[in-house]
Protein backbone atom coordinates (compact mmCIF):
# COMPACT_ATOMS: atom_id res chain seq x y z
CA UNK A 1 0.00 0.00 0.00
CA UNK A 2 1.37 3.41 -1.00
CA UNK A 3 1.61 5.86 1.88
CA UNK A 4 0.11 9.26 1.31
CA UNK A 5 1.96 12.44 2.08
CA UNK A 6 1.45 13.97 5.52
CA UNK A 7 -0.09 17.44 5.90
CA UNK A 8 2.08 19.73 8.06
CA UNK A 9 0.49 23.14 7.55
CA UNK A 10 -1.73 25.49 5.60
CA UNK A 11 -0.88 28.75 3.86
CA UNK A 12 -3.31 31.27 5.35
CA UNK A 13 -2.14 34.52 3.75
CA UNK A 14 0.69 36.42 2.16
CA UNK A 15 3.12 38.47 4.22
CA UNK A 16 4.68 41.60 2.78
CA UNK A 17 5.26 42.12 -0.92
CA UNK A 18 8.32 39.94 -1.59
CA UNK A 19 6.57 36.59 -1.78
CA UNK A 20 6.55 35.49 1.85
CA UNK A 21 3.55 33.53 3.12
CA UNK A 22 2.05 33.02 6.54
CA UNK A 23 1.68 29.33 7.38
CA UNK A 24 -0.52 27.87 10.11
CA UNK A 25 1.60 24.88 11.24
CA UNK A 26 -0.06 21.50 11.81
CA UNK A 27 2.99 20.09 13.54
CA UNK A 28 4.55 20.26 16.98
CA UNK A 29 7.95 20.70 15.34
CA UNK A 30 8.69 24.30 14.31
CA UNK A 31 11.95 23.09 12.77
CA UNK A 32 9.76 21.51 10.07
CA UNK A 33 10.07 24.86 8.25
CA UNK A 34 13.88 25.19 8.42
CA UNK A 35 15.72 26.32 5.25
CA UNK A 36 16.23 23.53 2.74
CA UNK A 37 13.05 21.65 3.72
CA UNK A 38 11.01 20.39 0.76
CA UNK A 39 7.24 20.83 1.04
CA UNK A 40 4.67 19.62 -1.46
CA UNK A 41 1.38 21.27 -2.34
CA UNK A 42 -1.47 18.86 -1.58
CA UNK A 43 -2.97 19.41 -5.02
CA UNK A 44 -0.48 17.94 -7.45
CA UNK A 45 3.24 17.31 -7.26
CA UNK A 46 4.51 20.88 -6.93
CA UNK A 47 7.50 20.91 -4.59
CA UNK A 48 8.63 24.09 -2.84
CA UNK A 49 11.87 24.60 -0.93
CA UNK A 50 12.00 26.72 2.21
CA UNK A 51 14.56 29.52 1.70
CA UNK A 52 14.01 31.07 5.14
CA UNK A 53 11.43 31.09 7.88
CA UNK A 54 10.67 32.68 11.24
CA UNK A 55 8.10 32.30 13.99
CA UNK A 56 5.33 34.89 13.99
CA UNK A 57 3.16 34.23 17.04
CA UNK A 58 1.54 30.83 16.47
CA UNK A 59 2.19 30.97 12.74
CA UNK A 60 5.37 30.77 10.67
CA UNK A 61 6.44 33.25 7.98
CA UNK A 62 8.00 31.29 5.12
CA UNK A 63 9.90 32.41 2.03
CA UNK A 64 10.02 29.69 -0.62
CA UNK A 65 12.95 29.71 -3.05
CA UNK A 66 10.52 29.35 -5.96
CA UNK A 67 8.23 32.23 -4.93
CA UNK A 68 9.71 35.72 -5.31
CA UNK A 69 6.74 38.08 -5.56
CA UNK A 70 3.35 38.87 -4.08
CA UNK A 71 1.43 37.68 -7.15
CA UNK A 72 2.99 34.21 -6.98
CA UNK A 73 2.51 34.07 -3.19
CA UNK A 74 -1.20 34.96 -3.56
CA UNK A 75 -1.71 31.75 -5.58
CA UNK A 76 -0.61 29.72 -2.53
CA UNK A 77 -3.35 31.10 -0.24
CA UNK A 78 -5.29 28.13 1.20
CA UNK A 79 -2.74 25.56 0.02
CA UNK A 80 -2.08 22.56 2.24
CA UNK A 81 1.63 21.80 2.68
CA UNK A 82 2.74 18.17 2.91
CA UNK A 83 5.85 16.04 3.41
CA UNK A 84 6.66 12.48 2.44
CA UNK A 85 5.93 9.99 5.26
CA UNK A 86 9.64 9.20 5.68
CA UNK A 87 10.40 12.92 6.18
CA UNK A 88 8.40 13.38 9.39
CA UNK A 89 10.32 14.39 12.48
CA UNK A 90 11.34 11.36 14.58
CA UNK A 91 9.36 10.70 17.75
CA UNK A 92 10.64 9.20 21.00
CA UNK A 93 10.12 5.44 21.52
CA UNK A 94 6.53 4.55 22.34
CA UNK A 95 5.10 7.64 20.58
CA UNK A 96 3.34 7.46 17.21
CA UNK A 97 1.89 9.72 14.57
CA UNK A 98 -1.82 9.29 13.93
CA UNK A 99 -1.15 8.36 10.29
CA UNK A 100 0.94 5.41 11.55
CA UNK A 101 -1.97 4.08 13.63
CA UNK A 102 -4.92 4.55 11.28
CA UNK A 103 -5.57 1.31 9.42
CA UNK A 104 -4.02 -0.93 12.08
CA UNK A 105 -5.97 -4.07 13.03
CA UNK A 106 -7.03 -4.06 16.67
CA UNK A 107 -6.98 -7.33 18.63
CA UNK A 108 -7.70 -8.25 22.23
CA UNK A 109 -4.83 -9.73 24.25
CA UNK A 110 -6.43 -13.12 23.65
CA UNK A 111 -6.09 -12.68 19.88
CA UNK A 112 -9.71 -11.85 18.99
CA UNK A 113 -9.95 -9.39 16.10
CA UNK A 114 -12.03 -6.37 17.14
CA UNK A 115 -11.72 -4.37 13.94
CA UNK A 116 -9.72 -1.61 12.29
CA UNK A 117 -8.57 1.66 13.78
CA UNK A 118 -10.15 4.37 11.64
CA UNK A 119 -9.42 7.55 13.58
CA UNK A 120 -7.79 8.96 16.70
CA UNK A 121 -9.73 11.61 18.59
CA UNK A 122 -7.58 13.99 20.60
CA UNK A 123 -9.67 14.87 23.64
CA UNK A 124 -7.13 16.62 25.84
CA UNK A 125 -7.13 14.13 28.72
CA UNK A 126 -6.13 11.18 26.57
CA UNK A 127 -6.52 10.16 22.95
CA UNK A 128 -9.39 7.88 21.98
CA UNK A 129 -9.06 5.22 19.29
CA UNK A 130 -12.08 4.91 17.00
CA UNK A 131 -12.27 1.24 16.01
CA UNK A 132 -14.78 -0.03 13.45
CA UNK A 133 -15.95 -3.55 14.28
CA UNK A 134 -18.11 -5.86 12.18
CA UNK A 135 -20.42 -6.62 15.13
CA UNK A 136 -20.74 -3.41 17.14
CA UNK A 137 -20.00 -0.75 14.53
CA UNK A 138 -17.88 1.98 16.06
CA UNK A 139 -16.16 1.32 19.39
CA UNK A 140 -14.26 4.01 21.29
CA UNK A 141 -11.17 2.76 23.08
CA UNK A 142 -9.26 5.03 25.47
CA UNK A 143 -5.60 5.19 24.46
CA UNK A 144 -4.20 4.64 27.93
CA UNK A 145 -1.55 2.12 29.10
CA UNK A 146 -4.10 0.10 31.09
CA UNK A 147 -6.10 -0.60 27.90
CA UNK A 148 -3.67 -0.34 24.96
CA UNK A 149 -1.13 -3.05 25.71
CA UNK A 150 0.93 -3.18 22.49
CA UNK A 151 1.36 -1.18 19.31
CA UNK A 152 3.30 -2.64 16.40
CA UNK A 153 3.09 -0.19 13.49
CA UNK A 154 5.41 -2.35 11.34
CA UNK A 155 2.92 -5.24 11.52
CA UNK A 156 -0.11 -2.92 11.63
CA UNK A 157 -1.36 -4.45 14.89
CA UNK A 158 -2.64 -2.96 18.14
CA UNK A 159 -3.45 -5.21 21.13
CA UNK A 160 -5.86 -4.03 23.79
CA UNK A 161 -7.15 -5.25 27.13
CA UNK A 162 -10.79 -4.14 27.13
CA UNK A 163 -12.05 -2.79 30.44
CA UNK A 164 -15.43 -4.13 31.63
CA UNK A 165 -18.29 -2.68 29.59
CA UNK A 166 -16.07 -1.33 26.82
CA UNK A 167 -17.30 -3.73 24.15
CA UNK A 168 -20.90 -4.16 25.38
Secondary structure by P-SEA (a helix, b strand, c coil): ccccccccccccccccccbbbbbbccccccccccccbbbbcccccbbbbbccccccccbbbbbbcccccaaaaaaaccbbbbbccccccccccccccccccccbbbbccccccccccccccccccbbbbbbbbccccbbbbcccccccccccccccbbbbbccccccc
